[in-house]
Structures are given as C-alpha cells and as structure tokens.
Amino acid sequence: MSAYYYLIPQLPSLSYNAPLPMTSQAFIDLCKKELSSSDAPLLDLCTLDSDAQEGDPASSSAFIDAWRVWDRTLRLNLARNRSLKLKRDGGAIEPPAYPADAAAVAKAAFGIESPLEAELFLDQARWNAIESLQGLSYFGENAVYAYLLKLRLLERKALFKAEEGFAEYKRLYAAILDGQRS
C-alpha cells in the first residue's frame, strides 16, 4: 500500500454541493509527478463511463475493481429498467443484483420525474458509493483514486444547466410536434 502523506493533505476538500476546486486534468497532472509507477497508470481506470465487462481482468486496485463492479451494476440495472419502461426486450444480459445498493439506486432513479433531478440523484449515489468504497484509506492510493472520481462527478454536475436544458427540451419538443403536423 502506497502512502501519499504529502499529496493528499495539500488537496482542497471536496463536497458534492461545493464548486469544483480544480479540473480532473489538473489533478492528474499533479498526481503524475507524485504517484508511484504502479499507481499512476491506474488513474486511467478512474472513469464515470466505465465500459468494464464481467470477466474483465482485475486491476491491481481493489478499490477500482469494486468501483467498476458498482458502476457496471448501476448501468445494467438502469438499462434494464429503461427497457421495461419502454416495453422493449431487455436483451440477454440479466443485470446483477449485487451490489444491492447500486441496483436499488437504479430502481429509485426511475421514480424521479425530472430528468435533471434523476441525474443529480444518480450522481449523489455515485458520490456516496465512492466514499463507501474508499473506506478509511485517507492517505493511500484509494484516496487518490476516489478524489479523481469525485472531481469527475463535480465536473459532470457543473455541466448541468437547468434553464438551458429546459429550453433545449422545449425546442426539441416543438420540433417533434412540427414534424408530426407536416
């Protein structure tokens, strides 16, 4: 286990409801100088759009592997719930039920009417999962990986603009209606 007693304390604290203190790229640039040669390449696996598949080889990080399983479970359950809602065949992949909290989050997200609120709910759940998976590793590589994932969540959240999103929704909806009238 690596210890980053100098790197971690110099980082600004993160909160889901606070503004983004730095970009994920700035953090990666900082880390590349400080991380060991075995820990640095694993930063590339700290993504929010994991395409991890069941049976993929494990990384050398239990935290990253657990995150990838959690994220995959969430995504597959979201896809399954979407297909059920649209009354379409869900495909051959049966979504995993474990981790149970990821499956429950996917189910709960479908009870939220507003797409923006559903996305914020999902991101808050991702944040909570990252904190849970990190555990009590405050100065180890897990803290570094968790920090990067949280920065990426904050960057994603910063992209949500309710007014612009609603205006775009109205524009698309009007275009659909106009297309049906023609």
ABEGO torsion letter per residue (X at the ends): XBBBAAAAAABBBBBAABBBABBAAAAAAAAAAABBAAAAAAAAABBABBABBBGBBBBABAAAAAAAAAAAAAAAAAAAAAAAAAGBBAEABBBBAOBAAAAAAAAAAAABABAAAAAAAAAAAAAAAAAAAAEABAABAAAAAAAAAAAAAAAAAAABBAAAAAAAAAAAAAAAAAAAAX
